Amino acid sequence: MAVPLKLRAALLSVLLLAVFVGAWQLATRPVASASGPALTPEQIEYQKMLGKDPGGASGTSSGFPTPAQFATTAIGHLARPFYDNGPNDKGIGLQLAYSLGRVGLGFGLAVLVAVPLGFLIGMSPLVHRALDPFIQVLKPISPLAWMPIALYTIKDSSVSGIFVIFICSVWPMLINTAFGVSGVRREWLNVARTLEVKPQRLAFEVILPAAAPTILTGMRISMGIAWLVIVAAEMLVGGTGIGYFVWNEWNNLSLTNVMFAITVIGLVGMGLDQLFARAQKAVTYAE
Amino acid sequence: MPNEFLRIEALAKTYPGAGEAVFDGVDFEIRRGEFVCIVGHSGCGKTTILNVLAGLEQASAGHVFMDGREVAGPSLDRGVVFQGHALMPWLTVRRNVAFAVRSRWPEWSAKQVDAHVEEFVRLVGLEHAIDKKPQALSGGMKQRVGIARAFAIQPKMLLLDEPFGALDALTRGTIQDELLRICAQTHQTVFMITHDVDEAILLADRILLMSNGPRARVAEIVVNTMPRDRQRATLHHDPAYYRIRNHLVDFLVSRSKDLSHGRAPATPVEVSP
């Protein structure tokens, strides 16, 4: 077969999606009511109070949204992504912008701290040994565990969210930068030494490009973690953001909205990862 | 010594934890415009000596003087061609050479740098590949770029650490010819490590023979008695070639190991086979 691999893979992907949607449709279709005795009005009301919908003789729905309902909701959201009807009713685009802003700020701060510090650790065995125990202890702490301390000291929930993003992004970048910098080939450094290259030029023209692929890998990992953490953080602190949106819609018992938000979170996460993959490709060199 | 340029005095290197020095009492000098090769078995410290001359390593004892001044640390006065070409893989040939040129003359304009780079890339015959990255070049081309980079800073002295070791015989021959031509043009003083006896005879005016380590020394200095305009193609027709070659091979095969542990003479014997 002359069909290229890429096309075949795409076809298979579409097929899998169709199977998934089909299964979903089947699972959520209204079922004819069971052969049991008809419910009295009191029983129906009781069922409704339990959050179940006994649907009567016309058939019961599982309560889980069908693909069609999902599509309607999605179109509704996408048609008006930026509306703002007060604290508990904002467009999905607006919520995403809040989340991306927090991630951007926290991640940016982490870059400013991790890359220079990583350089220092990578170049000085003394600093490396001195800081290593701290890094090893701080790294495995779940970023959300910092939340109470952040909320207590910073007192602002939004800034606390940014802090949590900062603290979770910093470690992979720090470790990768240090690793990349310490792994710069000795011969490139020797070339620079025999050419009497000044330290600043050495850092920017030799070490940085040599370590760039490793640093970018660290950034990509950090961004992945930051996007995971922002949803959880926003569920916790509330107010705005895609994480808060998910939590709010759960409280509204609107599973359709929750599902839509989940899809959007996944797509945006993929987009961010692609962005870093591209940057990584741009700085990678073949030896 | 007439026209003495580089003088090495009682150089020794002992690595921490090792009982005996790798080499000690290494004494020799290089004249201006001279091409000197150093030959010896692995582990006798040739590369260490070269690194000390380059200023990249510290000797445990002894001194190196260039042009009457002691060598302390690396300098733009001594260009180095490394064993692995040591090109920066993220830069094109042009920018690899320009990196060195800008280090030498930081005040130059981009145009001046570029003109200079092109001149030296042309010298090694790579003008067609000037905007390629090292990965797109063959091993021989990479090594040529390394040579162009070292020549481009117009150092007072060139240090070559077995630059053709990883190349096939044909490529090696072409680059040797090029190196000879460039050195004749520029009257460059060169110190080169090699494992290849024929290469040493073709290129060097004098060949330093090192005894085996530990406590290796420059045991003999062999003067190349063949005319300086020797050619690779006709070299082996000269009877002197076999005399020199046999002398070198005899030393390496049978005599060098008996001269380890400091049994080599304190001052190297100069021979003209």
Interface residues (C-beta under 8 A of the other chain):
Chain A: R185 E187 W188 N190 V191 R193 T194 L195 E196 V197 R201 E205 V206 P209 A210 A212 V283 Y285 A286 E287
Chain B: A54 G55 L56 P74 S75 L76 R78 G79 V80 F82 G84 A86 M88 P89 W90 L91 F99 A100 S103 R104 K133 P134 Q135 I153
